[in-house]
Every structure is written in C-alpha cells, then in structure tokens.
Amino acid sequence: MPFLYFPEDKSEYIPAFISMAFFGILLILTFRWILRYSKKQELETKELEDQILLERQKEKEKQHSQL
C-alpha cells in the first residue's frame, strides 16, 4: 500500500502533531464561541417573547375591561 507512509525518523511526526494540536485548539475555541453566542441569542429571544406576551396580555385585559 503505497499511500501509507510511516517514516523511520519519528521526528517527522512533530510538524503534523503541531498542526493537529493547533487546529484542535481552534476547533474547541470556535465551538465554545458558537455556544456562547447561541446562548446570548436565546436570552434575547426569550426577553422579546416575554415582552410580546406581556403586551398581548395587557391588550386582552384592556379589551375585556371595555366589555
């Protein structure tokens, strides 16, 4: 199998390990940023939803009191 290459000199693995570690850390940081941003959007959406529900409730009470 010519596509598999296992070097005799194990120091050739060092650049591959460094790039793999770099991209692994980048992956973790990106994932945590996405989670944090998603949580922020969830809170903003919840606040907007609560505000809309409160306005609807006030409107219902206003209509009900006019009857």
Secondary structure as the mmCIF struct_conf table of DSSP 4:
data_model
#
loop_
_struct_conf.conf_type_id
_struct_conf.id
_struct_conf.beg_label_comp_id
_struct_conf.beg_label_asym_id
_struct_conf.beg_label_seq_id
_struct_conf.end_label_comp_id
_struct_conf.end_label_asym_id
_struct_conf.end_label_seq_id
TURN_TY1_P TURN_TY1_P1 PRO A 2 PHE A 3
BEND BEND1 GLU A 8 ASP A 9
HELX_RH_3T_P HELX_RH_3T_P1 LYS A 10 GLU A 12
HELX_RH_AL_P HELX_RH_AL_P1 TYR A 13 GLN A 66
#
